[in-house]
């Protein structure tokens, strides 16, 4: 069984980089890290 939190963090990181390259986007990873 894989770690869902690690997977979600990776997906969030990739999405964050992709959105950041387009324009300044809010940090979605903060929601995962705060919890």
mmCIF file as Biopython writes it, N, C-alpha, C and O atoms, coordinates in Angstrom:
data_model
#
loop_
_atom_site.group_PDB
_atom_site.id
_atom_site.type_symbol
_atom_site.label_atom_id
_atom_site.label_alt_id
_atom_site.label_comp_id
_atom_site.label_asym_id
_atom_site.label_entity_id
_atom_site.label_seq_id
_atom_site.pdbx_PDB_ins_code
_atom_site.Cartn_x
_atom_site.Cartn_y
_atom_site.Cartn_z
_atom_site.occupancy
_atom_site.B_iso_or_equiv
_atom_site.auth_seq_id
_atom_site.auth_asym_id
_atom_site.pdbx_PDB_model_num
ATOM 1   N N  . UNK A ? 1  ? 0.859  -1.193 0.000   1.0 0.0 1  A 1 
ATOM 2   C CA . UNK A ? 1  ? 0.000  0.000  0.000   1.0 0.0 1  A 1 
ATOM 3   C C  . UNK A ? 1  ? 0.897  1.245  0.000   1.0 0.0 1  A 1 
ATOM 4   O O  . UNK A ? 1  ? 1.784  1.380  0.843   1.0 0.0 1  A 1 
ATOM 5   N N  . UNK A ? 2  ? 0.660  2.132  -0.934  1.0 0.0 2  A 1 
ATOM 6   C CA . UNK A ? 2  ? 1.512  3.316  -1.047  1.0 0.0 2  A 1 
ATOM 7   C C  . UNK A ? 2  ? 1.040  4.414  -0.100  1.0 0.0 2  A 1 
ATOM 8   O O  . UNK A ? 2  ? -0.098 4.407  0.370   1.0 0.0 2  A 1 
ATOM 9   N N  . UNK A ? 3  ? 1.931  5.346  0.163   1.0 0.0 3  A 1 
ATOM 10  C CA . UNK A ? 3  ? 1.603  6.453  1.063   1.0 0.0 3  A 1 
ATOM 11  C C  . UNK A ? 3  ? 0.813  7.506  0.291   1.0 0.0 3  A 1 
ATOM 12  O O  . UNK A ? 3  ? 1.353  8.163  -0.599  1.0 0.0 3  A 1 
ATOM 13  N N  . UNK A ? 4  ? -0.452 7.664  0.628   1.0 0.0 4  A 1 
ATOM 14  C CA . UNK A ? 4  ? -1.309 8.606  -0.089  1.0 0.0 4  A 1 
ATOM 15  C C  . UNK A ? 4  ? -0.834 10.043 0.117   1.0 0.0 4  A 1 
ATOM 16  O O  . UNK A ? 4  ? -0.882 10.856 -0.806  1.0 0.0 4  A 1 
ATOM 17  N N  . UNK A ? 5  ? -0.374 10.352 1.334   1.0 0.0 5  A 1 
ATOM 18  C CA . UNK A ? 5  ? 0.065  11.719 1.632   1.0 0.0 5  A 1 
ATOM 19  C C  . UNK A ? 5  ? 1.271  12.090 0.772   1.0 0.0 5  A 1 
ATOM 20  O O  . UNK A ? 5  ? 1.367  13.209 0.269   1.0 0.0 5  A 1 
ATOM 21  N N  . UNK A ? 6  ? 2.195  11.131 0.609   1.0 0.0 6  A 1 
ATOM 22  C CA . UNK A ? 6  ? 3.382  11.395 -0.206  1.0 0.0 6  A 1 
ATOM 23  C C  . UNK A ? 6  ? 2.988  11.579 -1.669  1.0 0.0 6  A 1 
ATOM 24  O O  . UNK A ? 6  ? 3.518  12.447 -2.363  1.0 0.0 6  A 1 
ATOM 25  N N  . UNK A ? 7  ? 2.052  10.753 -2.125  1.0 0.0 7  A 1 
ATOM 26  C CA . UNK A ? 7  ? 1.581  10.851 -3.505  1.0 0.0 7  A 1 
ATOM 27  C C  . UNK A ? 7  ? 0.878  12.187 -3.736  1.0 0.0 7  A 1 
ATOM 28  O O  . UNK A ? 7  ? 1.102  12.843 -4.753  1.0 0.0 7  A 1 
ATOM 29  N N  . UNK A ? 8  ? 0.030  12.587 -2.794  1.0 0.0 8  A 1 
ATOM 30  C CA . UNK A ? 8  ? -0.694 13.851 -2.915  1.0 0.0 8  A 1 
ATOM 31  C C  . UNK A ? 8  ? 0.288  15.016 -2.907  1.0 0.0 8  A 1 
ATOM 32  O O  . UNK A ? 8  ? 0.106  16.001 -3.622  1.0 0.0 8  A 1 
ATOM 33  N N  . UNK A ? 9  ? 1.338  14.890 -2.083  1.0 0.0 9  A 1 
ATOM 34  C CA . UNK A ? 9  ? 2.338  15.948 -2.010  1.0 0.0 9  A 1 
ATOM 35  C C  . UNK A ? 9  ? 3.076  16.070 -3.333  1.0 0.0 9  A 1 
ATOM 36  O O  . UNK A ? 9  ? 3.369  17.176 -3.786  1.0 0.0 9  A 1 
ATOM 37  N N  . UNK A ? 10 ? 3.380  14.927 -3.959  1.0 0.0 10 A 1 
ATOM 38  C CA . UNK A ? 10 ? 4.086  14.923 -5.246  1.0 0.0 10 A 1 
ATOM 39  C C  . UNK A ? 10 ? 3.220  15.538 -6.338  1.0 0.0 10 A 1 
ATOM 40  O O  . UNK A ? 10 ? 3.684  16.360 -7.128  1.0 0.0 10 A 1 
ATOM 41  N N  . UNK A ? 11 ? 1.947  15.125 -6.369  1.0 0.0 11 A 1 
ATOM 42  C CA . UNK A ? 11 ? 1.018  15.665 -7.368  1.0 0.0 11 A 1 
ATOM 43  C C  . UNK A ? 11 ? 0.863  17.172 -7.176  1.0 0.0 11 A 1 
ATOM 44  O O  . UNK A ? 11 ? 0.830  17.935 -8.142  1.0 0.0 11 A 1 
ATOM 45  N N  . UNK A ? 12 ? 0.769  17.579 -5.928  1.0 0.0 12 A 1 
ATOM 46  C CA . UNK A ? 12 ? 0.612  19.002 -5.621  1.0 0.0 12 A 1 
ATOM 47  C C  . UNK A ? 12 ? 1.846  19.766 -6.067  1.0 0.0 12 A 1 
ATOM 48  O O  . UNK A ? 12 ? 1.736  20.873 -6.595  1.0 0.0 12 A 1 
ATOM 49  N N  . UNK A ? 13 ? 3.027  19.180 -5.856  1.0 0.0 13 A 1 
ATOM 50  C CA . UNK A ? 13 ? 4.278  19.842 -6.241  1.0 0.0 13 A 1 
ATOM 51  C C  . UNK A ? 13 ? 4.353  20.013 -7.752  1.0 0.0 13 A 1 
ATOM 52  O O  . UNK A ? 13 ? 4.723  21.076 -8.249  1.0 0.0 13 A 1 
ATOM 53  N N  . UNK A ? 14 ? 3.997  18.951 -8.480  1.0 0.0 14 A 1 
ATOM 54  C CA . UNK A ? 14 ? 4.023  19.013 -9.945  1.0 0.0 14 A 1 
ATOM 55  C C  . UNK A ? 14 ? 3.015  20.044 -10.448 1.0 0.0 14 A 1 
ATOM 56  O O  . UNK A ? 14 ? 3.312  20.832 -11.346 1.0 0.0 14 A 1 
ATOM 57  N N  . UNK A ? 15 ? 1.824  20.028 -9.860  1.0 0.0 15 A 1 
ATOM 58  C CA . UNK A ? 15 ? 0.786  20.976 -10.275 1.0 0.0 15 A 1 
ATOM 59  C C  . UNK A ? 15 ? 1.218  22.401 -9.940  1.0 0.0 15 A 1 
ATOM 60  O O  . UNK A ? 15 ? 0.962  23.333 -10.701 1.0 0.0 15 A 1 
ATOM 61  N N  . UNK A ? 16 ? 1.874  22.556 -8.794  1.0 0.0 16 A 1 
ATOM 62  C CA . UNK A ? 16 ? 2.320  23.883 -8.367  1.0 0.0 16 A 1 
ATOM 63  C C  . UNK A ? 16 ? 3.358  24.429 -9.342  1.0 0.0 16 A 1 
ATOM 64  O O  . UNK A ? 16 ? 3.288  25.592 -9.741  1.0 0.0 16 A 1 
ATOM 65  N N  . UNK A ? 17 ? 4.316  23.593 -9.724  1.0 0.0 17 A 1 
ATOM 66  C CA . UNK A ? 17 ? 5.350  24.018 -10.675 1.0 0.0 17 A 1 
ATOM 67  C C  . UNK A ? 17 ? 4.721  24.359 -12.024 1.0 0.0 17 A 1 
ATOM 68  O O  . UNK A ? 17 ? 5.084  25.351 -12.656 1.0 0.0 17 A 1 
ATOM 69  N N  . UNK A ? 18 ? 3.774  23.523 -12.457 1.0 0.0 18 A 1 
ATOM 70  C CA . UNK A ? 18 ? 3.117  23.753 -13.743 1.0 0.0 18 A 1 
ATOM 71  C C  . UNK A ? 18 ? 2.336  25.069 -13.730 1.0 0.0 18 A 1 
ATOM 72  O O  . UNK A ? 18 ? 2.376  25.830 -14.696 1.0 0.0 18 A 1 
ATOM 73  N N  . UNK A ? 19 ? 1.634  25.328 -12.638 1.0 0.0 19 A 1 
ATOM 74  C CA . UNK A ? 19 ? 0.847  26.556 -12.551 1.0 0.0 19 A 1 
ATOM 75  C C  . UNK A ? 19 ? 1.759  27.767 -12.361 1.0 0.0 19 A 1 
ATOM 76  O O  . UNK A ? 19 ? 1.481  28.853 -12.869 1.0 0.0 19 A 1 
ATOM 77  N N  . UNK A ? 20 ? 2.861  27.564 -11.617 1.0 0.0 20 A 1 
ATOM 78  C CA . UNK A ? 20 ? 3.767  28.685 -11.359 1.0 0.0 20 A 1 
ATOM 79  C C  . UNK A ? 20 ? 4.428  29.155 -12.649 1.0 0.0 20 A 1 
ATOM 80  O O  . UNK A ? 20 ? 4.697  30.343 -12.825 1.0 0.0 20 A 1 
ATOM 81  N N  . UNK A ? 21 ? 4.689  28.205 -13.554 1.0 0.0 21 A 1 
ATOM 82  C CA . UNK A ? 21 ? 5.315  28.575 -14.824 1.0 0.0 21 A 1 
ATOM 83  C C  . UNK A ? 21 ? 4.345  29.413 -15.654 1.0 0.0 21 A 1 
ATOM 84  O O  . UNK A ? 21 ? 4.772  30.283 -16.413 1.0 0.0 21 A 1 
ATOM 85  N N  . UNK A ? 22 ? 3.064  29.161 -15.518 1.0 0.0 22 A 1 
ATOM 86  C CA . UNK A ? 22 ? 2.062  29.940 -16.263 1.0 0.0 22 A 1 
ATOM 87  C C  . UNK A ? 22 ? 1.906  31.320 -15.626 1.0 0.0 22 A 1 
ATOM 88  O O  . UNK A ? 22 ? 2.128  32.344 -16.273 1.0 0.0 22 A 1 
ATOM 89  N N  . UNK A ? 23 ? 1.523  31.330 -14.353 1.0 0.0 23 A 1 
ATOM 90  C CA . UNK A ? 23 ? 1.323  32.596 -13.650 1.0 0.0 23 A 1 
ATOM 91  C C  . UNK A ? 23 ? 1.426  32.350 -12.146 1.0 0.0 23 A 1 
ATOM 92  O O  . UNK A ? 23 ? 1.506  31.204 -11.703 1.0 0.0 23 A 1 
ATOM 93  N N  . UNK A ? 24 ? 1.425  33.408 -11.380 1.0 0.0 24 A 1 
ATOM 94  C CA . UNK A ? 24 ? 1.524  33.256 -9.927  1.0 0.0 24 A 1 
ATOM 95  C C  . UNK A ? 24 ? 0.253  32.615 -9.387  1.0 0.0 24 A 1 
ATOM 96  O O  . UNK A ? 24 ? -0.821 33.216 -9.425  1.0 0.0 24 A 1 
ATOM 97  N N  . UNK A ? 25 ? 0.383  31.393 -8.886  1.0 0.0 25 A 1 
ATOM 98  C CA . UNK A ? 25 ? -0.775 30.669 -8.366  1.0 0.0 25 A 1 
ATOM 99  C C  . UNK A ? 25 ? -0.621 30.480 -6.858  1.0 0.0 25 A 1 
ATOM 100 O O  . UNK A ? 25 ? 0.502  30.430 -6.357  1.0 0.0 25 A 1 
ATOM 101 N N  . UNK A ? 26 ? -1.727 30.373 -6.131  1.0 0.0 26 A 1 
ATOM 102 C CA . UNK A ? 26 ? -1.685 30.163 -4.681  1.0 0.0 26 A 1 
ATOM 103 C C  . UNK A ? 26 ? -1.074 28.808 -4.350  1.0 0.0 26 A 1 
ATOM 104 O O  . UNK A ? 26 ? -1.226 27.850 -5.108  1.0 0.0 26 A 1 
ATOM 105 N N  . UNK A ? 27 ? -0.388 28.731 -3.223  1.0 0.0 27 A 1 
ATOM 106 C CA . UNK A ? 27 ? 0.264  27.484 -2.826  1.0 0.0 27 A 1 
ATOM 107 C C  . UNK A ? 27 ? -0.775 26.511 -2.286  1.0 0.0 27 A 1 
ATOM 108 O O  . UNK A ? 27 ? -1.362 26.737 -1.228  1.0 0.0 27 A 1 
ATOM 109 N N  . UNK A ? 28 ? -0.997 25.421 -3.026  1.0 0.0 28 A 1 
ATOM 110 C CA . UNK A ? 28 ? -1.987 24.432 -2.605  1.0 0.0 28 A 1 
ATOM 111 C C  . UNK A ? 28 ? -1.374 23.471 -1.596  1.0 0.0 28 A 1 
ATOM 112 O O  . UNK A ? 28 ? -2.090 22.833 -0.824  1.0 0.0 28 A 1 
ATOM 113 N N  . UNK A ? 29 ? -0.047 23.367 -1.604  1.0 0.0 29 A 1 
ATOM 114 C CA . UNK A ? 29 ? 0.617  22.425 -0.700  1.0 0.0 29 A 1 
ATOM 115 C C  . UNK A ? 29 ? 0.443  22.840 0.757   1.0 0.0 29 A 1 
ATOM 116 O O  . UNK A ? 29 ? 0.547  22.007 1.657   1.0 0.0 29 A 1 
ATOM 117 N N  . UNK A ? 30 ? 0.180  24.123 0.992   1.0 0.0 30 A 1 
ATOM 118 C CA . UNK A ? 30 ? 0.029  24.604 2.366   1.0 0.0 30 A 1 
ATOM 119 C C  . UNK A ? 30 ? -1.105 23.859 3.054   1.0 0.0 30 A 1 
ATOM 120 O O  . UNK A ? 30 ? -1.022 23.569 4.247   1.0 0.0 30 A 1 
ATOM 121 N N  . UNK A ? 31 ? -2.164 23.547 2.312   1.0 0.0 31 A 1 
ATOM 122 C CA . UNK A ? 31 ? -3.297 22.836 2.898   1.0 0.0 31 A 1 
ATOM 123 C C  . UNK A ? 31 ? -2.868 21.461 3.381   1.0 0.0 31 A 1 
ATOM 124 O O  . UNK A ? 31 ? -3.287 21.022 4.452   1.0 0.0 31 A 1 
ATOM 125 N N  . UNK A ? 32 ? -2.022 20.764 2.591   1.0 0.0 32 A 1 
ATOM 126 C CA . UNK A ? 32 ? -1.570 19.429 2.982   1.0 0.0 32 A 1 
ATOM 127 C C  . UNK A ? 32 ? -0.600 19.520 4.154   1.0 0.0 32 A 1 
ATOM 128 O O  . UNK A ? 32 ? -0.655 18.701 5.071   1.0 0.0 32 A 1 
ATOM 129 N N  . UNK A ? 33 ? 0.287  20.510 4.127   1.0 0.0 33 A 1 
ATOM 130 C CA . UNK A ? 33 ? 1.304  20.619 5.169   1.0 0.0 33 A 1 
ATOM 131 C C  . UNK A ? 33 ? 0.685  21.063 6.490   1.0 0.0 33 A 1 
ATOM 132 O O  . UNK A ? 33 ? 1.115  20.613 7.553   1.0 0.0 33 A 1 
ATOM 133 N N  . UNK A ? 34 ? -0.321 21.944 6.439   1.0 0.0 34 A 1 
ATOM 134 C CA . UNK A ? 34 ? -0.933 22.448 7.672   1.0 0.0 34 A 1 
ATOM 135 C C  . UNK A ? 34 ? -1.665 21.332 8.406   1.0 0.0 34 A 1 
ATOM 136 O O  . UNK A ? 34 ? -1.734 21.332 9.635   1.0 0.0 34 A 1 
ATOM 137 N N  . UNK A ? 35 ? -2.221 20.366 7.641   1.0 0.0 35 A 1 
ATOM 138 C CA . UNK A ? 35 ? -2.936 19.258 8.270   1.0 0.0 35 A 1 
ATOM 139 C C  . UNK A ? 35 ? -1.964 18.189 8.711   1.0 0.0 35 A 1 
ATOM 140 O O  . UNK A ? 35 ? -2.376 17.170 9.265   1.0 0.0 35 A 1 
#
